[in-house]
Amino acid sequence: MSAGLLAALAETMRHSDAGERLSAEAGRLADVYGLNSDEEQALRRCQERPLDELLPPTGVPRGRVPGPQPFGAAWECGFSVESRPPKPTSQPFDRDEALRLAARSLQALLRVATLECGGEPVNPDGVRWRTGRAPATPFVGGESLQSVRRPTPLIEHIARSLGTLLADFELLRDGEPLSVDGFRLRDVHDWCYPAGSPEGLLRYVVGPCRMACTFCYQRGNPPELRRVKRHATPAELELRLGLGEQGSELFHQTVFDSDEMLTHPRALEVLRRVRARSPEAPLNITTNGCTLDEGMVRELAALRPLVLMVSLNAVDGAVRREVLRDPAPERAVRALPVLREAGIPFVVSMVAWPTVPFSELEATVCYAEANGAQMVRVNLPGHTRCFPGAPPYDREGHWRAVAERVRSLRAKLRLPLFLSPGLYEENTFAEEKNTPRVTGVVPASPAAEGGVRAGDVLLAVNGVAVESRPAAKLVLLLAFRSPECRLLLGRDAHRFGVSLQHPSGERYPYLHVAAARFGVVLPDGLSPAYLSVAAQAARRAGARRVLLLTSLLVRPSLEAMLASRPQLWPRDIELNLAVPEDGYFGGNVVMGDLQTVDDMAACVRAWGVEHGRPDLVLAPSSPFAADGWGRDVRGVPWQEIERRTGVRAALVPCEPMWT
């Protein structure tokens, strides 16, 4: 966050006690916007110092302003305050002081935003009380707050603050009222950060999906999460491309998830520009295959290294028409051998929807293997309470039937076939939890050539013993960056070692497939470090009775870890586990990473009624990790758990597993 943004935020907070509505709005800032420790310290310094010392000179006069007078510069525009006899009111604060506060607050906001009306800039020079109060609603002109609410909540704060202020005050220019219906950011560079992977930019190059899958998750989103379809304008796309070429990236806008990149008319142009800036960076592209004709594949082959995730779902044309609403069902199916011939690695994914027969699942997996797929992922289905027309099915019964079919089919295949979420299979069929057992080996990979097989247990990598899947993945990554890779494996009752040939530039694609280092595929797992961190949090809090929130799928692994490695948790601290119900999404959703503050708070209260009050609640960080601000999918900060339950709460840092 830039110094200017911090200062403007501090100015709003410093003057927030002049009016009830302004105070309520500003009082949420520190928690809602989750400042990190450095930013919090900077914000405190801002609050303790005059704004004049932090921002360019504003010319703000001191003392009472009796009539219309200059009230300081907001970059190119100045303000004046016009006093007007107020209507009788019961408000317990001085109206002239509130008017000065409004001008000062608007001035601070206009350091980072330019007001607009009908898309044209508006430059006010004064402010006065309205004769009648307007609705206090946030506004951003032609842009929906949905696109910025989660990744960039400060923009939502600007919108809500302006909406609150303009409910009671109106802006003036040369003494005449101004209409305002939106704003734009003054300097986008204030909102940029160093560019990461190219995928950050590619998400904006999207066009229509061209399909309407019956299982699309967006169909079942609760109303407040249903996204307004929005595509980047040509100007925005050029802005983001230009910033990317300068090594910067603008904040994300999250409204593009279900659309198709390769249908965008400028998709190949943008991919070429990204490739020119990052010649070696792997590009990961998800597609439903609707554009993958020979011409498109030929263009993509020239942009390697890249890996495609092809959402194939079915190979039978009738099933594709019925389930995917695919207007050209043959194209995606025919694309797989074309990709193989072009040397483009691809992963096939499919949803085991209840109306798709198991025979079609098996046919799709076999077709993917025959045409060179690196691996196949089978997604276990689910639906929310808002999903329209979901077929009636028993989630547990269907998941188990799918898992059994996948396990039976896996024994006949050479390529890795795995379930998502992966912990379900382990919970249902495996006696040992979190064992680094190889799910599959990518054909023709270094691991396959070295003799690694599905079912082998990884015991050590380069002499470093591994006892869990997260540890195995980490040491494989380290080995990937070292000159050699020596594996100690367990197979049946035997132990043996293998040396893997390190991938070189000619060994594409294995140099770039992060999910399968050396071609070894391992599902997600639970890191023992999470328990150690949780124990440290309990110690710091001085807690003697801890309630640890988890999920239906993680709990068995967590209980097994506590039983097999009791040293991870202090004996003098009572540890209790509880699984919040996914009440917000409802339906048959059991994914812990989708739990909300409401779900967790309800669980804590119910547990307390039955078992007594805990000293500390520990919640996993993964449900609050998506936006970088520590908020759940609804935008509620995790600190609300403590406010709503009265029990001290803390987060346990952990990676999302979608389990």
C-alpha positions, 0 to 999 in steps of 0.5 A: 500500500502506498504512503498516500493511500495510508495517509488518506486512510489515516485521515478518515480514521482520525476524524471519524468521531464527528458523526455516527454514520462516519464513525461507523464506516471508518471504525471498520477499516483496520479489521476489514482491510486487514493491514499487515504489521508494517502497514498498521504501524505506518497507519498509527504514525499517520494518525499521530501526525498532521496530514500536512506532514504526510501529503503534498501541502493542502492549504487547509485553514485552521479554526472555524470557517464562517462561510464559503471559503477555500478548504484546501486543494485536492490535487487540481481541485479545491474545496470550500464550505458553504454554511446553511441554516440546518433543519431542526435535528436531534444529531448530537454533534456540531453541524458546522464541525461535521461539514468541515469533517465532510470536506476534509474527508472528501479531500482525503478521498480525492487524493486517490480518486477522481469523481465522475458523472456520466464517465466525465471527470467532475472537479468540485470546489465546495461542499454543503449540507443537503436539504434532504438526505439521499440514500447512503449507497456505495457507487462506482459508476459503471463498474460493479463492486463485485469485481473488486470487493474481495481482492481490493477492498480499499476501493470498496471503502472509497465507494462506501465512504463517498456514498455515505458522505454524499447521502448528507452532503452535496458537492458544488462547482462555482456555487452550483450542485454537481451530480456524481455517479462514479469515480476512477483511480487517480494513479493506477501505479499506487495500486500495483505490485511486482508482477508474478506469473503470467497467469495473473494477466491471462485471466483477463483475456477471456471470451464466452464459454460457449457451453452451459455445463449442468454442473457448473458451480456458478449456477449454485452460488448464493445470490450475493456471490453470483457474478455479473458477467464482465470482460476487460475493455480494450483500454483496460487490457492494454493498461494491464499489458503495458504494466506487465511489460514494465514488471508490474501487475494491477489488482485482480478483478475476480469475475472471469472464472468460468469463461474461456480464454481461447475464445477471446479475439486477442488471445493469441496476440496477448499470449505472444506478448507474454511469451516475449516478456517471459521466454521461459515461464510456463503458461498454464491454460484451462480450456473446454476444448471448444477452440482447439482445431489444428490452427489453434493448436499449431499457434499454441505449439509455437508458444511453449512451454505451456500445459493445457488443462482440458475439461473434457468430461465426456467423449460421447457426443450425446452425453456432451450435448446433454450434460455440457450443452456443447454445440460442437461436441466433436471438436474437443474430443478430436483435439487430444490427438492433435495436441499429442502430435504437436507436443503440447502436454495436457491434463484431462479433467472431468466431473463425475456428475450423477447423470453421467454413466460410469461407462462414459467415465471409463471411456473418457479416461481410456481415450485420454490415455490412448491419446497421450494425456499426462494424467486425468483428474476426476472431480467428485461432485457437489452442489449448494442449497441454491443449485437449480435442479440438482439431481437427487443423490446420496453424496457419500454413496455416490462418492464411494461408488466413483472412488471404487470405480476409479481405483479399479480402473487405475490398476489398468492404466499407465497414466496417473488417475486421481480423485479430487478432493484426494483425501476422500479416497484415503479416508475411505480406503486407506488404513494409514493416513498421509503416507507419501504413497505414489498415486501414479507416474506420468508416462515417459517421465524421469520417474517412469524411466527410473522404475517408479510405480504407482503404489510405491511409498516414498521413504527418502529423497537425496537422503532426507527422510519423508514421513508425510506427503507435504514433506515429500512434495517439498523435498522433491521440489528441492531435488528438482533444483539440485543436480541429482535426485536419489529416491529411496522407495518401499514396495511391498516388503522391500526397500530399494533406491533409484536415481532419476535423470534430472530434466533438462531443456530438452526434457520438456514438459517435465521441467515445467509440470509443478504438480508432478515433479519428475513425473511423480504424482502425490495427492494433497496431505496434512503437514505436521507443521500445522499442528506445531504452529497451532500448539505455539498459538495455544502457548502464546495465548496461555490457553488450557482448553482449545477448540480446533476447527477443521473439516469433514475430510481433514478430520480423519487425517488430523486425528490419525496424526495426533494418535501417531505423533502425540509429541506434536501437541502439549500434554497440559493443553486440552485439544478438542476438534469440531467440524463447522457445518457448511451452512452458508453454501449448504446442499451437500458441500463439505469443503473446509476451504469454503467455510465462512465466519458464520459457519465457524461462529455457529459451531463454536457457540453450539460446541460451547453449549454442549461442552463448555466454553473453550479458552481459545478457538483455532481456525485454519487460514485457508478459508481466509486466504483467497483475497489476501485480506484475511476474509472469507468468501463473503468478505467477512474478516476472520476476527469476527469469530472472536467478536461473535462468540466472545472467545479468543480466536487465532488462525493456523496458517495452512495451504488450501487443499479444497478439502 
